[in-house]
Every structure is written in structure tokens, then in C-alpha cells.
Amino acid sequence: ISYFQVYIIQVSVGNHQWTVKHRYSDFHDLHEKLVSEKKIDKNLLPPKKIIGKNSKSLVEKRQKELEVYLQTLLVKFP
């Protein structure tokens, strides 16, 4: 049985708001494309973690970091 975490992230710009539901790997794939095609900072995305990746504290911390990541992308690519 496989177990994976889905992050539920609120993204907002002005009066518009979205709820994004994805695995970390989806964000990582997007980030890799943006790094290669748009030359964004490769350190912008929170790093992968192998040990304790499903601990509650890491999940909560990563969720907040992913929110910041998406908000930063929206500023760079309005």
C-alpha cells in the first residue's frame, strides 16, 4: 500500500482565490519546468525530504512553504 500526502493550498491574488490540491511531486515537476524554461531560482521550492516526510510538523511546514512558493510565482508571472 502506498501512502502519499496531498497538500491543500489557498492561493489568492486580489479578489480571486483558488484552492490547489496536489502532491509535492506535482509541485516539483512544475518547478523543474519553470527552472529550465523560465530560469527561476531553483532554490525557490521547499526541498524534498526523505526521512520523516509524512510527519505532521513537516507536512504543516511544507504546506506553508508551498503557499509562499505559489504566491511568489504569481508575482513573477501575473
Backbone bond lengths (Angstrom), bond angles and torsions (degrees), N, CA, C in turn:
res aa  C-N    CA-C-N  psi(-1)  N-CA   C-N-CA  omega(-1)  CA-C   N-CA-C  phi
1 I - - - 1.462 - - 1.528 108.18 -
2 S 1.307 115.80 128.93 1.456 121.16 177.69 1.520 109.52 -93.60
3 Y 1.326 114.57 145.00 1.456 120.19 176.43 1.520 107.42 -127.06
4 F 1.322 116.47 132.51 1.456 119.96 175.67 1.511 108.74 -143.06
5 Q 1.319 114.40 156.20 1.454 122.23 -177.99 1.518 109.58 -97.11
6 V 1.325 116.47 133.95 1.460 121.79 172.23 1.528 106.58 -107.92
7 Y 1.321 115.10 127.01 1.462 120.64 179.97 1.519 108.90 -94.11
8 I 1.319 116.01 131.83 1.459 122.67 177.75 1.521 106.26 -109.11
9 I 1.336 114.99 112.87 1.453 120.13 -170.95 1.524 110.33 -125.05
10 Q 1.320 115.03 133.96 1.462 121.73 176.14 1.523 108.44 -91.61
11 V 1.321 116.47 127.74 1.453 122.29 178.19 1.521 107.23 -122.56
12 S 1.337 115.98 134.81 1.458 117.70 179.69 1.523 111.02 -140.21
13 V 1.324 113.47 144.76 1.456 122.45 174.54 1.517 105.88 -138.34
14 G 1.308 116.32 116.37 1.465 119.80 -177.83 1.517 110.11 57.99
15 N 1.331 116.57 -124.61 1.460 121.34 -179.75 1.524 113.07 -90.50
16 H 1.318 117.38 -1.41 1.457 121.95 -178.03 1.519 110.56 -95.65
17 Q 1.327 115.33 138.67 1.464 120.48 -179.79 1.522 109.49 -140.44
18 W 1.337 115.58 139.03 1.453 122.15 177.89 1.517 109.29 -126.33
19 T 1.316 114.82 153.32 1.459 121.44 169.52 1.518 106.40 -112.45
20 V 1.325 115.19 122.76 1.455 122.26 -177.55 1.514 108.08 -110.48
21 K 1.343 116.51 130.74 1.467 121.49 -179.68 1.521 108.71 -126.31
22 H 1.331 115.78 106.93 1.461 120.35 -178.16 1.520 111.22 -149.52
23 R 1.320 114.59 159.44 1.455 121.77 171.70 1.526 108.67 -77.25
24 Y 1.319 116.32 159.71 1.461 119.65 177.00 1.524 110.50 -58.02
25 S 1.318 117.11 -38.80 1.473 120.54 -178.00 1.526 111.62 -59.51
26 D 1.337 118.10 -31.62 1.463 121.26 176.75 1.529 110.81 -65.87
27 F 1.334 116.03 -42.72 1.457 120.54 177.01 1.527 110.12 -64.77
28 H 1.314 116.08 -39.99 1.464 120.86 179.80 1.526 110.46 -63.14
29 D 1.322 117.54 -44.25 1.473 121.34 178.46 1.531 110.92 -60.91
30 L 1.330 116.60 -45.81 1.464 120.87 176.94 1.517 110.07 -58.86
31 H 1.313 116.41 -45.50 1.457 121.36 -177.46 1.527 111.46 -61.87
32 E 1.317 116.82 -43.08 1.469 120.54 178.96 1.528 111.06 -59.64
33 K 1.320 116.82 -40.48 1.468 120.64 177.94 1.531 111.17 -66.18
34 L 1.328 116.04 -42.27 1.462 119.60 180.00 1.527 111.74 -67.23
35 V 1.306 117.30 -36.32 1.467 120.77 177.76 1.526 109.79 -63.93
36 S 1.324 117.05 -45.16 1.464 119.68 -177.08 1.528 113.29 -76.54
37 E 1.330 117.28 -36.67 1.468 119.70 -174.91 1.527 113.79 -93.48
38 K 1.318 117.34 -35.75 1.469 121.20 -175.14 1.524 113.24 -111.05
39 K 1.319 116.14 -2.17 1.474 122.35 176.33 1.529 113.52 59.34
40 I 1.336 116.79 38.17 1.465 118.70 176.08 1.524 108.89 -78.77
41 D 1.308 116.69 164.39 1.465 123.09 -178.53 1.520 110.11 -62.77
42 K 1.324 116.93 124.02 1.464 119.58 -177.53 1.529 112.72 -70.42
43 N 1.332 117.37 -14.04 1.468 121.14 178.94 1.526 112.94 -91.49
44 L 1.327 117.00 4.65 1.462 120.75 -178.11 1.535 112.26 -69.40
45 L 1.326 116.51 -35.27 1.469 120.89 -179.77 1.521 109.83 -80.20
46 P 1.355 117.89 137.73 1.467 119.50 174.93 1.527 109.67 -56.83
47 P 1.336 117.62 143.46 1.468 120.23 -175.12 1.521 113.03 -69.86
48 K 1.335 114.23 158.95 1.461 120.68 173.30 1.517 108.39 -71.21
49 K 1.308 115.94 147.55 1.465 121.68 175.28 1.515 107.36 -127.63
50 I 1.299 116.91 134.94 1.458 120.75 178.18 1.526 109.76 -97.29
51 I 1.316 117.09 -51.92 1.461 121.85 -177.10 1.525 109.78 -81.88
52 G 1.313 116.02 126.96 1.457 121.30 177.82 1.513 114.16 70.37
53 K 1.338 116.50 25.12 1.461 119.41 -174.05 1.519 113.85 -65.03
54 N 1.325 117.87 -18.38 1.461 120.18 -179.52 1.531 112.93 -108.43
55 S 1.338 116.62 11.38 1.457 118.73 177.83 1.529 108.99 -67.86
56 K 1.305 115.48 146.94 1.463 120.52 -175.71 1.528 111.68 -58.65
57 S 1.323 117.42 -41.79 1.463 119.92 -178.29 1.525 111.62 -66.29
58 L 1.328 117.61 -40.28 1.460 120.20 178.48 1.525 111.02 -67.36
59 V 1.318 116.94 -41.08 1.468 121.08 179.50 1.532 109.75 -61.27
60 E 1.323 117.69 -45.30 1.459 121.31 -179.71 1.528 111.04 -65.27
61 K 1.331 116.57 -42.93 1.464 121.16 179.22 1.526 110.50 -64.31
62 R 1.323 116.46 -45.99 1.462 120.13 -179.15 1.533 110.55 -64.65
63 Q 1.327 117.69 -37.86 1.460 120.20 179.51 1.526 110.33 -60.29
64 K 1.321 117.11 -44.41 1.467 120.68 178.41 1.525 110.50 -64.16
65 E 1.325 117.21 -40.57 1.462 121.13 178.82 1.532 111.34 -65.58
66 L 1.324 116.51 -37.34 1.465 119.87 177.76 1.524 111.19 -68.50
67 E 1.322 117.36 -33.99 1.463 120.72 175.21 1.526 109.59 -61.57
68 V 1.326 116.71 -46.12 1.461 121.36 178.44 1.531 109.68 -62.59
69 Y 1.320 117.12 -41.65 1.460 122.47 179.27 1.538 110.61 -57.57
70 L 1.326 116.58 -50.59 1.465 120.04 -178.32 1.524 111.72 -66.13
71 Q 1.325 117.28 -39.58 1.465 120.29 178.10 1.533 109.84 -63.33
72 T 1.325 116.92 -39.14 1.466 121.24 178.04 1.524 110.67 -63.90
73 L 1.330 117.26 -41.72 1.463 120.55 177.82 1.521 111.04 -62.21
74 L 1.316 116.73 -38.71 1.463 119.58 -179.76 1.522 111.85 -67.07
75 V 1.318 117.33 -30.42 1.460 120.75 175.87 1.523 110.02 -71.80
76 K 1.338 116.62 -41.74 1.467 121.26 -179.23 1.530 112.26 -72.10
77 F 1.331 116.48 -34.06 1.458 121.58 -177.61 1.522 110.25 -128.62
78 P 1.346 115.99 76.20 1.476 119.37 -175.55 1.527 113.05 -63.90
